[in-house]
């Protein structure tokens, strides 16, 4: 990926990792002039955000707090990996589901 593309999209990519509001703001910022680097990280964060919601509603609600806590911790580690990748200017997919996030949300 071109260095200029990364530099132009880096701020949007970082914003996408700052809560759901940040993801929505980053999506809006990226909608007028698409940046492939920013879109990559927005897709990663949308996937992580959906997993966080599923964990909060389903796992905590029906399976139990200990399992939900472990999954929350794993999701936090995946969030850190993605966030550090955005800061470093790398398109580093989150382990396990990063490829699927890119495929599922390819229209972003």
C-alpha positions in Angstrom: 0.0 0.0 0.0 1.2 3.4 -0.8 2.6 5.5 2.0 0.4 8.5 1.0 -2.7 6.4 1.2 -1.7 5.2 4.7 -1.0 8.8 5.9 -4.2 10.1 4.5 -6.3 7.4 6.2 -4.4 7.0 9.4 -6.4 9.5 11.4 -9.7 8.0 10.3 -8.4 4.5 11.0 -7.4 5.5 14.6 -10.8 7.2 15.2 -12.6 4.0 14.1 -11.2 2.2 17.2 -12.5 4.8 19.6 -15.8 3.2 20.7 -18.9 2.8 18.5 -19.3 6.5 18.1 -15.7 6.7 16.7 -16.5 3.9 14.3 -19.6 5.8 13.0 -17.7 9.0 12.8 -14.8 7.3 10.9 -17.4 5.7 8.5 -18.9 9.1 7.8 -15.5 10.7 7.3 -14.5 8.0 4.9 -17.7 7.9 2.9 -17.0 11.1 0.8 -13.4 10.2 -0.2 -12.8 6.5 0.2 -9.4 5.6 1.6 -8.6 1.9 1.4 -6.4 2.0 4.6 -9.2 3.6 6.6 -11.8 1.3 5.2 -9.7 -1.7 6.2 -9.6 -0.6 9.8 -13.3 0.4 9.9 -14.2 -3.1 8.7 -12.1 -4.7 11.4 -13.7 -2.5 14.1 -17.2 -3.1 12.8 -16.6 -6.8 13.2 -15.1 -6.5 16.7 -18.0 -4.2 17.7 -20.6 -6.8 16.6 -18.8 -9.5 18.5 -18.8 -7.2 21.6 -22.5 -6.8 21.3 -23.1 -10.5 20.8 -20.9 -11.2 23.8 -22.8 -8.7 26.0 -26.3 -9.9 25.1 -25.9 -13.6 24.4 -22.9 -14.8 26.4 -23.3 -12.7 29.5 -27.1 -13.2 29.4 -27.3 -16.9 28.7 -24.0 -18.6 29.3 -22.6 -16.8 32.3 -20.3 -14.1 33.6 -17.0 -16.1 33.6 -17.3 -17.1 30.0 -18.4 -13.6 29.0 -15.5 -12.1 30.9 -13.0 -14.4 29.1 -14.5 -13.5 25.7 -14.4 -9.8 26.6 -10.7 -10.1 27.5 -10.0 -11.9 24.2 -11.9 -9.2 22.3 -10.0 -6.5 24.1 -6.7 -8.1 23.0 -7.9 -8.3 19.4 -8.9 -4.6 19.7 -5.4 -3.7 20.9 -3.9 -5.6 18.0 -6.0 -3.7 15.5 -5.5 -0.3 17.2 -1.7 -0.7 17.2 -1.9 -1.7 13.6 -3.7 1.5 12.8 -1.2 3.6 14.7 1.7 1.9 13.0 0.1 2.3 9.6 -0.2 -1.4 9.0 -3.1 -3.4 7.5 -2.8 -6.0 10.2 -5.9 -8.2 10.4 -7.1 -9.3 13.8 -6.4 -13.0 14.4 -9.1 -15.6 13.9 -11.8 -13.5 12.2 -9.9 -10.6 10.4 -10.3 -12.2 7.0 -14.0 -12.8 7.5 -14.5 -9.2 8.7 -12.9 -8.0 5.4 -15.2 -10.3 3.4 -18.4 -9.6 5.3 -18.1 -5.8 5.3 -16.4 -5.4 1.9 -18.9 -2.7 0.9 -17.6 -0.3 3.7 
